[in-house]
């Protein structure tokens, strides 16, 4: 049910605050867990606390102080509700995600990917002509102008969902029987939505994953030679394809301009940098900043412009302290994604939930052949599913 309730608000048909319904359901579903935590704290207030939760509480306290101290800056009703309080629901949903929740979420996103493929084949941006942005594609147009958006409000949103679903498949190690078909569907969805940030982030992840798998595999001499020749021939083939199709690829990724084209982001970034320079300490007083109706299209600029440099530093500490050997390969592509998209620290969102789950969940490593120094009992060996955070 959590998988369904975290997916539905990402569509064009339900508002984002419906994520709170998933949070309420979580409190009811896992009430024994939360009651046990409260009882433990009541009986022994000095028991080891969840440091991640404490860091988030510090962020909330500082942000609330920033908002109240500059209360005169509140101009609209939307400024009254402090969005930063919603990082707690995101965190609680993240640490209690079950494998069944992830399976449902990935399955639903994969269905949306199938709809994107069908929309591209038919030549429409969406099957619902009542949605804003509905259009029909002109034959021969650049891929940038032929981007379906499934059941979402835009192609960027649906592409980011495909990216997150792909990461979830690997992070939660879904069964191989479903692994490859789902990944194929998601890759096709990413190709047809043609979001350049997602393509770059996915490319980085797949490259890092391939290199890590290559060095982690226990090769025999014969297998090593086979892998070497496959890699060499595959690399030569890919390079040849890039050289032959270079003009077409450059035209697609630069929107036929021949230059790196940021669709106006460079102007938005400049405005946000100027704002940060003049509001370095307090930012926009922890009121989410929009300039001329635009957010920063950069998670880091948006964070600093909204909260100031000091509160933002605590956010960065939260990320840094949770990067581990078991999750860095998933975190790094997400951080790259944030360079050109306002992706994380919205408050409560699918991106926040998945990002926090990857940051804070611990993986049991598969021990194929434990060393004599660090022997692992057979009964503790698992398939690598994330542990419940304690």
N, C-alpha and C positions, 0 to 999 in steps of 0.2 A: 504493500500500500504506500509506503514512503517513496518508492520508486515512481509510482503514478502521481503522487501529490507533489513531488519535486519536478516532475516533467510538465504537468499541465500549465503552471504559471509561465512557462517559457513560450507558450503558444500565443497566437494573436487573439485568443478567445477568452483568456482569463487574465486579470490584472496581477501584477507582481506581488502585491501584498498577500495573495493567496498562498504564498510560501509559508505564511504563519499557520495555515491550516495543517500543513505537514508537521510543523513544530508542535502544535497542540496534540495531534495524533501521536507523535513521538512520546510526549509526556505521559499519555494514557497507556500506550503500548509497553513502555519501559518503566512504568511507575515503580515497580519493585526495586529497580536499579537506583532510581533517583531517591526513593525513600531510604534505601540502605545508605546512600551517600550522606543524606541529611542526618540520619541517626548516628553514623560514624563521626560526623563533625560535632554533633551535639554531645556525644559521650566523651570525645577527645578532640577539643578544638586545635590541639597542637599536632594532630596527626599530619603526615606528609600531604601537602596540598598539590593540586594540579597546577604546575607552574605556568602552563599555557593559559589556563583560565585566569590565573592571577595577572598575567601580562595584559590580557584582554580587559580585565577589570581596571587596570591602571590606565589603559587607553580611554576607556569610557569615562573614568573619573576626570582625567585631564581634559577630554573633549567637552564634558559637561561644564566644567569650570570655565573653559574658554568661551562656551556659548553663553553662560549666565553672566559672566563678567562683561561681555559685549552685547548684552541683551538689546541695547538700543539699535543694533544692526538688523534685528529681526523685522522684516518688512512685509512678509507674506505668511499666509496660514501654513504653507508647506515648510516654512523655516522653523515652525514651532516644534514639530516632532523631530527629535534627534535621531537621525538615521543610524548613527554609530551604535545605538543600543541593539540594533539587529544583528551585530556580529556575534552576539551570544547565541541566538537561535541557530545561526549558520554553524557555529562551532559545535553545538550540541547535536545537531543533525549529522555533522561530519564524523564525530567520534562514535556515533551509534549506528552508522550505516551497516546493514547486514549484507551478506552476499546475495540473498534473495532480492533485496532492494536494488542492488546494483544490476542484477540480471534484468529486472523489469525496466529499469531506467535505460539501459543499453538497448533492450529490445524495442522500446518505444521510439528511441532516437533513430534506430535502424529502420523502423517503419517509415519515419519521416524522411530518411535518406532515400528510400524506395520512391516515395512521393516526389522528391526532388528530381530523381532520374526520369520519372514518367512526365513530369512537368517540362523538363528540358526536351524530351522526345516530342511532346505535343507542341511545344513552342510557346508556353505561357509561364509567367512568373509564379502564378498560383492558380489552383482550380477554383478558388473563391473570388469571383469577380467583384464582390462587394468590399474586399479588403483594399486599403490604401496601398498604392504601389502596383496594383494589377496592371499588367501590360502583356502584349504579345511580342514575340521576338521577330526581328527582321532577319531574313536569311542572309548570311555573309557578314553579319555584325561581329565585332570583337567579343570574345568570351566575357569580358567585363560587363558588357551590356546585355548578356543573355544569362542572367543569374536567377534561377528559381529560389523561392524561399519557403517551400514546404508549407507547414502549418504556422509559421512564425511571422513576425512583422517585417522581417528583412533578411537578405541573404547573409549578412555578416553574423546575425544572431544564430541562424541555423547552422552555418559553417562552424562556429565556435562550439556548438553542441556536438557536431561530428568529431571534432578534435578532442573534446573531453571524453566522449564515449570510447574513442580509440585508446586513450590513456587508461581509462577504467578497465578495459578488457585485459590489458597487460598487468596493471597494478594489482587487480584482484584475481588475476590468473584464472579467467574463465576457462571452462573445459575446451580442449582443443577441437572437439567436434563442432563447436559453434564459433570458435575463435576465428578461423580463416574466412568462413562465409560472411560473418558480420564485419570483419575488417575490410573485406573486398567491397561490400556495400557502402561502408563509411568512406573509403577512399574515393569511390565513384562520386559520392555525394559532395565530397570536398572538391573534386575536379570540376563538377558542374556548377557549384556555387562560386568557384574561382575567387576566393578571398585570398589575396596575396599574403596577408599576415599569417593566416592559417596554413597555407602551403609552405611558407618559410618555417614556421614552428614545427609542423609535421615533418618536414625534411630534416631539420636538426634532430628531432627525436628519433626518427628512423635511422639516421646515420649513427648517432650515439648508441642506439640499441644494437645495431648490427656490429659495431666495433666491440661493444661490451660482450655480446654473445660469442664473437669470434675468439676473444681472449679467454673467456670463461670456459669454453668447451674443452674437454680433455681429449686432445687429439692423439691418435696413433700416427705414425709416419705416413701411412697411406692416405688417411683421411686429411692430414695436413696438406699433402700435395694436391689432393682433389680440391680442397677448399681454395688453395692458392690459384689453381688454374681456372676454377669457376669464377673467382673474384677478378682475376686478370682479364679473362674474356668478357665478363660482364661489364667491367670498367671500360674496356676498349669499345664495346658495343654502345654503351651509354654515351661515351665521349664522341663517337662518330655520329650518333643521332643528334647530339647537341650541336655539332659543327654544321651538319647538313641542314638542320631545321632552325639554326640560330636566328636568321632574320624573322621567321614566323614567331618564334618564342619571344624575341625582344619586342616585337610589335604588340604581342598580347599583353606582356607584363608592363609595358610602358604606355599602353593605350594608344599605340601608333605615333607617339611623340618622339621616340628614340632616346628619351631621357628618363631618369627615375622620376616617376610622377606620384606625388603624395596626396592627390585629390584635395588640396587646400590645407592639409594638416600643418604644413610649415608655417602658415599664417596664424593658425590657431595656437600652435606651440609658442610662437613668438609672443602673442598676447598673454598667454599664461605665464611665460617666463618673466615678462615685464611686471605682471601682477605679483608674482612670487618675490621679485626683487624689491618691490615697494611694501610687501606685507610678509616679510620673512618670518617673523616670530609667531604671529597669530594666524596667518593665512586669512581665510574668509570666516574666521571665528567658528570653525567646525560646522559651517553651513555649506553643503555641497555646492561648489561653484560652477555656474554656467555663464559663459560670456557670449552675448549675442545669440543666446539659445543653443549654444554648443558646449558639450563637455570637452575635456582636453584631448580626447582620443589618445591618451597616454596615461596609464595607471599611476605612474610616479608623479608626473606633473599635477594630475588631478588631486592626488593625496596631499602633496605639499601645499598646493594652492588653497585647498580646503582647510587644512589643519595647521599649517605652519611647519617649520622645520623640526621643532622639538617633539611634537606629538607624532609626526611622521617617522621620526627616528625610532620610536617605540614600535611602530608597525614593522619597520625593517628589522628590528631586533627579533620580533616574533617570527619572521620568515627565516632569518639567519640561524637562530638557535634550533630550528626544526629541520634544517637541511642535513641529511645523513647519507651514508654510503648506500643505503637501501632505497633512497627516494630521489637523489639528486638528478638522476637521469629523466625523471618526470617533472621535477621542479624547474629545471633550467629552460626547457622549451616554453613553459608557462610564463616565466619571467621575460623571455624574448617576446612572447605574444603581447605582454603588457606594454611594450615599447610603443606600439602604434594603435593600441586599443585600450579603452577604459574597461578593463576586464574584471579585476578583483577589488575587494573592499568597497563594493556597492552598499553593503549592509547585509541583506539576505538575498542571495541569488544562487542559481545553479553553479555558476563559476566559483563563487565563494565557498560553497559547500564542498565541491569536488577538490578545490585547491587546498582547503583546510584538511580534508580527509587524507590527501596525499602527504601533506606536511606532518600531520600528527599521528597517523596510524603507523604501527610498527609491523614489519614483515618478518615472519619466520622464514629463515633461509633453508633451502633444500640442501641437506648435507649428503652428497653422494658417497664420498669416501673420507670420513673424518680422520684427521691426523691423530697419531698416538698421543700427542700432547694435549689435544682438545677433543677428547672422546665425547661423542653425543649418543646417549642411549637411544636404541631403536624406537622406543615408544614415543620419543619427542620429535621424531622426524615427521614433517608434514609437507603438504604441497605448496606452502608459501602463502597461505591465506592471511590477511591482516588480522592482528590481534585486536581485541577490544581494549580501548584505552582505559587504564585504571586511574 
